[in-house]
Every structure is written in structure tokens, then in C-alpha cells.
Amino acid sequence: MADVELNCDLVDATDIERAYLRGTLTEADAEAFEAHYFACDRCWASLQRAIEQRAAFSGMAEAPATRRWISRGRATQARWPLAVAASIVLVVAASSRLTSDLRRSPAADDTERGRATAMTVRASTDANALVLTWLPVHGAERYRVRLFAPDGTVLIERTVTDTIVGIPRDSLSAGARARAAFWSVDALDATRQSLARSSLVAVTPLGPTR
Amino acid sequence: MPVADSSVGPADMPAVPQPGPAAPAAMPSEGELAHRFWDRIRVFAARRLGNVEGAEDVAQETLRRVGHALRTERIEHPPALAAFVFQTARHVCMQLHRSKAREHRALERVSGDQATHGHPSDALTALIVDERRMAVRTALAALDRADRELLRLAYYDQLSADEIAARLNSTPGAVRVRKHRALRRLADHLVPASAGNALLASGT
């Protein structure tokens, strides 16, 4: 298939999406499919849906956890701190996430993106919601806010243009409400480059919905 | 190469729009570029690298390079943009993969641990945040049992239409039609993604 340009009819006829998700395609065929969905909104939408459904069924089927952070030889859980105290205000410095190797790459263009910027964030909880606020970052067009479980699972993600996010308690599963969680905020420019990032801000377990 | 299913016929499928590849009329802004390609690059990179964080690094670096190419007018024709983004992402992935491979070999020499390789789908499903999984599960629970079972066979067990048809004592064509209708009913139950939350848990 590497020599044949894929079209939607061929994608449907050969069931290539399923083989792609199963990891049974040759690398050449996988690349051909990838090149196709970069250009084709229809096949991209179908692939997104398939990934989403598989993720949803993983929990419903009581299968062994399929969600893993595959970090070679290292347990990703070790990156995340254990549950600590109550809502905290932190002032932190953040910088670009690019690896040092990419920065040194001769193919890398331009000056290094990302600069150390202090982010002030404040987390709080009330009867109905978790709330996170922060001071604006110069140059940021939007902010990506994530709520993590202690094992690194992303529980909630929002991208907003304001400097406040409120998450209703009901948005979280019962299991997530019973554990500690951690906020993180990224300030992003128009191309989603990270200008600044907060450190993890701890939130106490919420308990059952009141 | 996967074998074409000769039982598929146009008459088996409901008529649906087939827009085919999308070709933007003009070069997008950098914001539009990110909106269009951010998740595609993440999926592409997650499959290759096996982790979400690396995938995001690739997406950021790819968009940075493509944005630069747009500003310096190195991409002449809008239809060529998708291919340019793809090739850039591919190159960035290769660089990162080589870098990580060197790092991993160094760690293995120190720790003696072998690399753990998960199924490619693990890294892709890890892109879906918990909130969205819950929303989809809620919508799936609202379907009737037959619809839910069909979608589970297709998306979780990843069976082909032929395999599902054999299991359900049906035909591949009928399975495809039922699947299409089940997906439509599922879409009716799905709450639209929250503001700033696109399908694959990255904002717009």
C-alpha cells in the first residue's frame, strides 16, 4: 500500500483504521494512513471516534487497565507526588518543555521557544466545584488547565481564554472525588507553544457530592 | 496490505456525504493551524513514541516549525500544507525517538531493566481524558443492549465486520449498517464537549 495513495474508499474497503489501531499494519501502510488522515477530515473524525470509544469501553469492560504511561523502564507513577495537604497558593517558575536534544538539533529553526515566567495560581474548593484562578501571562492567547490524579491520569482538561476555571464536582467520577488531585496550568501562544507552566497544585479529596 | 472486503457494496451503506480530503482555500493562520493539526499530530506521535507527553512535545515542535515555514512563505500551495505538516511531524518524531532511544539504552545499562512495550492502542487511549471517557460511557449506557454490544465488538474487541457478522449470525453489510445507526444514536446521547475541550482532550 506504500506505493498507493490512500483515498476514503480504499480506507473503508481495506478496514485499515482497525488494523492501524491494532498495530498490525506494516510501518509503510501505517504511514500511508497517517498521511491520509492528516489531510482528510472525514477519516480523521472516524479515527478520533474509534479511539474515544475504545477508551470508554476499557473501563466498562472491567478489563485490565489499558491506560499506561509507557515510559521505557521507568514507572511514571514515580513522577507524581503523593497526596498532600489542602488548597495552596504557589508561585512557580516554568520554562519550555522541549527536550535538550531537540534544542541542539541542527534541524531546529529559530531561537529557543519558551521562557521562564512566574505563574501565580490559586486553587479552592466549595460545596459544588473546584476552582482555579491565576494571573495572566503576557503573550498568552489561551490557557490549558489540567486536573491530574496521583497516577498521572488526566481527569479533566480545559482550554480557556479567561484566567479562571471552575469544575463542577459532578464532572468527576466517584473514584476521582475520593482521591487527591493536582492542578496544572499552561500558558499557550497562538500555536500552542507553552510560554509558562505552573507546578502541580494539590487539591484535597472532595468526598461524595454534597 | 489488508485485503479488500468483496462483500462490501455501496447499496449496503446509507448514503452519507463523502467530502474526501479537505483542501483549505488559503493558508491558515497559526491559530487555525494548531486547531486543525494539534490532535492529529498527537495521535500520530503517540502511536510512534508510546506516550502522551512525548506526543505533546512533538505537536508543539511541529507546529512551531510549520508556523515558521508559513511566516517565511516556504509553503506555496494550501493543498500541500497537510503533507508538509505530516512530514515535519515525522521528522520531529524521528529526532525525539533517537534521543529517547539513546537515553533508554543508557538507563538500561545502569539499571538492567528491559524496556516495556505496551500495545499501540494504550498510548492512543491514554490521550482521552477521564472526563470524556465518562461522557462516552454515559452515552453508551443510554443505548439499547444490542447497539452497545455491537459497538463493543467493533471498537473494544476490534473485530472486523465479517467477524462480528459471524458472531451475531448476520451479514457484513448488515453489520455495517447497524454500526452506522448505532453511532448516530450514540451521537444523539453524547453531551457536546465542554467549552475549550475537543474530542481528544485538547482544547481549541
Contacts between the chains, C-beta under 8 A, distances in Angstrom:
chain1	res1	chain2	res2	distance
A	1	B	1	4.5
A	1	B	2	7.9
A	7	B	20	7.1
A	7	B	21	8.0
A	8	B	18	6.1
A	8	B	20	5.7
A	12	B	8	7.3
A	13	B	4	4.5
A	13	B	5	6.3
A	13	B	8	6.1
A	14	B	1	7.2
A	14	B	2	4.1
A	14	B	3	7.3
A	14	B	4	5.6
A	14	B	5	7.8
A	15	B	2	5.8
A	15	B	5	6.7
A	15	B	160	5.8
A	15	B	161	7.5
A	16	B	2	5.7
A	18	B	158	5.7
A	18	B	160	6.6
A	19	B	2	5.4
A	20	B	47	7.9
A	21	B	120	7.4
A	21	B	121	5.4
A	21	B	124	6.9
A	21	B	158	6.4
A	22	B	120	7.8
A	22	B	121	7.1
A	22	B	158	5.4
A	23	B	47	8.0
A	23	B	119	6.3
A	23	B	120	3.9
A	23	B	121	7.0
A	25	B	2	7.7
A	26	B	1	7.8
A	29	B	1	6.2
A	29	B	2	7.6
A	30	B	47	7.5
A	31	B	90	7.6
A	34	B	44	5.3
A	34	B	86	6.7
A	35	B	83	6.8
A	35	B	86	5.2
A	36	B	21	7.8
A	37	B	40	6.5
A	38	B	37	7.2
A	38	B	40	5.5
A	38	B	44	7.6
A	38	B	82	4.6
A	38	B	83	7.3
A	38	B	85	6.1
A	38	B	86	4.4
A	39	B	21	4.5
A	39	B	22	6.9
A	39	B	23	7.9
A	39	B	82	3.8
A	39	B	83	7.0
A	39	B	86	7.9
A	40	B	20	6.7
A	40	B	21	4.6
A	40	B	22	6.8
A	41	B	19	6.6
A	41	B	21	8.0
A	41	B	22	4.5
A	42	B	18	7.0
A	42	B	19	5.6
A	42	B	20	7.0
A	44	B	40	6.1
A	47	B	43	7.0
A	48	B	39	7.1
A	48	B	43	7.8
A	48	B	199	4.8
A	48	B	200	6.0
A	49	B	183	7.1
A	49	B	199	7.8
A	50	B	155	5.8
A	51	B	43	7.0
A	51	B	121	7.9
A	51	B	124	5.0
A	51	B	125	6.4
A	51	B	127	6.8
A	51	B	128	6.7
A	51	B	200	7.1
A	52	B	128	5.6
A	52	B	132	6.7
A	52	B	133	8.0
A	52	B	136	5.8
A	52	B	199	6.3
A	52	B	200	7.4
A	53	B	136	6.6
A	53	B	140	8.0
A	53	B	151	6.2
A	53	B	154	8.0
A	53	B	155	3.9
A	53	B	156	7.4
A	54	B	121	6.2
A	54	B	124	7.7
A	54	B	125	5.5
A	54	B	155	5.0
A	54	B	156	5.8
A	54	B	158	7.7
A	55	B	125	3.9
A	55	B	127	7.9
A	55	B	128	3.8
A	55	B	132	7.7
A	55	B	133	5.3
A	55	B	136	7.5
A	56	B	128	7.6
A	56	B	133	5.0
A	56	B	136	3.6
A	56	B	137	5.0
A	56	B	140	6.2
A	57	B	140	7.5
A	57	B	151	7.7
A	57	B	152	5.5
A	57	B	155	6.1
A	57	B	156	3.7
A	58	B	125	6.1
A	58	B	133	7.8
A	58	B	156	7.1
A	59	B	133	6.2
A	59	B	137	6.5
A	60	B	137	5.7
A	60	B	140	6.9
A	60	B	152	7.9
A	61	B	152	7.1
A	61	B	156	5.9
A	63	B	156	7.9
A	66	B	119	7.3
A	66	B	121	7.0
A	66	B	122	5.2
A	66	B	125	5.9
A	67	B	122	6.7
A	67	B	125	6.0
A	67	B	126	5.1
A	68	B	118	5.3
A	68	B	122	5.2
A	68	B	126	7.0
A	69	B	51	5.9
A	69	B	52	7.2
A	69	B	53	7.8
A	69	B	126	6.9
A	70	B	50	4.0
A	70	B	51	5.0
A	70	B	116	6.7
A	70	B	117	7.2
A	70	B	118	4.6
A	70	B	122	6.6
A	70	B	123	6.0
A	71	B	51	6.0
A	72	B	100	7.1
A	72	B	104	4.4
A	72	B	107	7.3
A	72	B	115	4.5
A	72	B	116	6.8
A	73	B	104	6.4
A	73	B	107	5.3
A	73	B	108	6.3
A	73	B	111	6.3
A	73	B	113	4.2
A	73	B	114	7.2
A	73	B	115	5.8
A	73	B	116	6.9
A	74	B	107	7.2
A	97	B	56	7.4
A	97	B	57	5.9
A	97	B	60	6.8
A	98	B	57	6.5
A	98	B	60	7.2
A	98	B	61	6.2
A	99	B	57	6.5
A	99	B	96	6.7
A	99	B	99	6.0
A	101	B	95	7.0
A	101	B	96	7.5
A	101	B	99	3.7
A	102	B	57	7.6
A	102	B	61	5.9
A	102	B	92	7.5
A	102	B	95	6.2
A	102	B	96	6.6
A	102	B	99	7.3
A	105	B	95	5.6
A	107	B	91	6.9
A	107	B	95	7.0
A	108	B	61	7.8
A	108	B	65	7.9
A	109	B	64	7.7
A	109	B	65	5.8
A	109	B	68	5.0
A	110	B	64	7.3
A	110	B	68	5.7
A	113	B	64	5.9
A	141	B	31	7.2
A	142	B	196	7.6
A	142	B	203	6.8
A	144	B	202	7.6
A	144	B	203	5.8
A	146	B	129	8.0
A	149	B	130	7.5
A	153	B	130	6.0
A	154	B	129	4.4
A	154	B	130	6.6
A	154	B	201	6.5
A	155	B	129	6.7
A	155	B	130	4.4
A	155	B	131	6.4
A	156	B	129	6.5
A	156	B	130	7.2
A	156	B	131	4.9
A	157	B	129	4.8
A	157	B	131	7.3
A	157	B	197	6.3
A	157	B	201	4.8
A	157	B	202	7.0
A	157	B	203	6.9
A	158	B	194	6.6
A	158	B	195	7.6
A	158	B	196	4.9
A	158	B	197	6.0
A	158	B	203	6.4
A	159	B	196	3.8
A	159	B	197	7.0
A	159	B	202	7.1
A	159	B	203	1.8
A	159	B	204	6.4
A	160	B	195	7.4
A	160	B	196	5.1
A	160	B	203	7.4
A	171	B	131	5.8
A	172	B	130	7.8
A	172	B	131	7.6
A	173	B	130	6.6
A	173	B	134	5.8
A	176	B	130	6.4
A	190	B	29	7.4
A	190	B	30	4.8
A	190	B	31	4.4
A	190	B	34	6.9
A	191	B	30	4.6
A	191	B	31	7.3
A	191	B	33	6.8
A	191	B	34	5.2
A	191	B	63	4.6
A	191	B	64	6.2
A	191	B	67	4.7
A	192	B	34	4.6
A	192	B	38	5.9
A	192	B	59	7.2
A	192	B	60	6.3
A	192	B	63	6.0
A	193	B	60	5.7
A	193	B	63	7.3
A	193	B	64	5.9
A	194	B	60	6.8
